[in-house]
Amino acid sequence: MVQTWFECKIKYQKMDNDGRERLVTDNFLLDAVSFTDAETRITAIMQTMVRGEFTVTDIRKSKIAEVFPNESGEWWFRTTINLSTIDEEAGKEKKLRTFYLVQADDIQNALTRLEESLSFLIVPYVVSSIAVSTIADVFPYVPGQQIPPVTIPFTTPG
């Protein structure tokens, strides 16, 4: 099953380390089948995570091809690899750039985890970048997982 990842920006009040609330905008990555599904899923997830109001400020398809989580990793790293394949019909070399999200503690650990995760590739590739991502958390689709219904307050006009 091909995953479609969506990046969702959420604006909400968050408690900082000093115990003060401040308005933040965080990026989340989630697997969904459409923009509508992404908005429904992120709204339901945020209702369980955030006290008070929040705003979904942006949803866009992500270029992330695959996510490699690691429960002990503290950061999400956006990694880019470049590889070349041969287009047999045209007889030409085709260059591809692919993005992955890797959870790790530091850049060296992210590189090691990426290489382990891509050990199945039979074509040579080059890791062209590894950087700390702005993604705060990742929510993959889990078959059978029930997402709580979204509650939208209804007010009557007048």
C-alpha atoms as one frame of an Amber mdcrd trajectory, in Angstrom:
protein
   0.000   0.000   0.000   1.419   3.361  -1.027   1.400   5.948   1.712   0.520
   9.558   1.075   2.023  11.832   3.673   0.538  15.222   4.481   2.226  18.010
   6.425  -0.191  19.838   8.702   0.534  23.131  10.472  -1.336  23.644  13.720
  -1.445  26.865  15.748  -2.225  26.449  19.451  -1.340  27.472  23.011   1.537
  25.399  24.397   3.098  25.343  27.842   6.808  26.172  27.634   9.551  24.981
  29.997   9.006  27.999  32.269   5.354  27.070  32.780   4.048  29.936  30.637
   1.611  29.420  27.817   2.593  30.760  24.438   1.118  30.600  20.965   3.073
  28.197  18.743   2.751  26.719  15.293   3.918  23.112  14.991   4.236  20.886
  11.936   2.916  17.348  12.011   3.184  14.615   9.403   0.354  12.162   8.919
  -0.651   9.459   6.504  -4.037  10.070   4.873  -5.889   9.256   1.657  -6.958
  12.827   0.827  -6.841  16.410   2.053 -10.259  15.916   3.663  -9.077  12.771
   5.440  -5.913  14.580   6.564  -7.909  17.458   8.043 -10.316  15.084   9.794
  -7.503  12.959  11.221  -5.318  15.860  12.392  -8.327  17.592  13.980  -9.264
  14.437  15.902  -5.658  13.851  16.975  -5.165  17.449  18.114  -8.391  17.351
  20.135  -6.772  14.633  22.247  -3.416  16.444  22.528  -4.268  20.119  22.956
  -6.233  21.851  25.665  -8.312  24.662  24.338  -8.599  25.911  20.818  -6.301
  25.240  17.899  -6.282  26.160  14.248  -5.265  24.034  11.277  -3.406  26.714
   9.297  -2.069  24.612   6.411  -2.268  21.135   4.926  -0.126  20.105   1.981
   1.101  16.911   0.409   4.580  16.087   1.576   7.464  14.971  -0.617   8.474
  12.463   2.078   8.539   8.991   0.501   8.897   6.991   3.695   9.282   7.441
   7.448  11.748   5.476   9.574  10.694   5.868  13.230  12.866   5.012  16.218
  11.236   5.235  19.648  14.518   6.192  21.314  15.248   8.986  18.805  14.667
  12.538  19.965  14.626  14.384  16.619  13.129  13.902  13.174  15.706  14.350
  10.405  14.756  15.099   6.803  17.149  13.196   4.574  17.632  13.342   0.822
  19.158  10.692  -1.380  20.017  10.859  -5.062  20.111   7.774  -7.216  20.337
   6.942 -10.882  18.326   4.350 -12.757  18.198   3.405 -16.410  14.997   4.124
 -18.334  15.032   0.998 -20.488  12.468   2.318 -22.985  14.381   5.506 -23.693
  17.784   3.979 -22.991  18.742   6.974 -20.844  19.922   7.453 -17.322  17.255
   8.874 -15.035  18.218  10.729 -11.862  15.867  10.556  -8.901  15.807  12.546
  -5.669  13.938  10.954  -2.771  13.143  12.321   0.693  12.919  10.295   3.906
  12.157  11.200   7.505  14.363   9.457  10.056  13.979   9.598  13.832  17.340
   9.686  15.610  19.355  11.389  18.349  21.907  13.126  16.123  23.049  13.408
  12.504  25.448  10.458  12.705  22.711   8.252  14.165  20.296   9.481  11.466
  22.799   8.538   8.736  23.323   5.086  10.254  19.561   4.501  10.573  18.961
   5.708   7.003  21.612   3.366   5.603  20.181   0.429   7.592  16.664   1.254
   6.375  17.777   1.503   2.741  19.885  -1.675   2.760  17.280  -3.262   0.448
  18.186  -0.887  -2.428  20.219  -2.582  -5.128  21.093   0.601  -7.023  23.828
   2.862  -5.700  22.699   6.095  -4.055  24.250   9.181  -2.525  22.994  10.798
   0.673  22.956  14.459  -0.330  21.527  16.031   2.827  20.530  15.378   6.411
  18.963  18.144   8.486  16.814  18.463  11.565  13.212  18.661  10.394  10.509
  21.036  11.565   8.183  18.031  12.026   7.119  17.775  15.682   5.478  14.355
  15.427   4.390  11.723  12.897   1.035   9.955  12.794   1.057   6.930  10.458
  -2.150   5.210   9.436  -2.796   2.204  11.651  -5.394  -0.255  10.259  -8.233
  -0.762  12.703  -7.250   2.260  14.802 -10.318   4.256  15.750  -9.969   8.001
  15.617 -12.350   9.715  17.999 -15.110  11.655  16.256 -14.455  15.330  15.682
 -16.617  17.531  17.866 -17.479  20.885  16.359 -19.318  23.301  18.622 -22.578
  24.397  17.103 -24.013  27.797  17.835 -27.287  29.106  16.587 -27.298  32.475
  14.871 -28.923  35.344  16.597
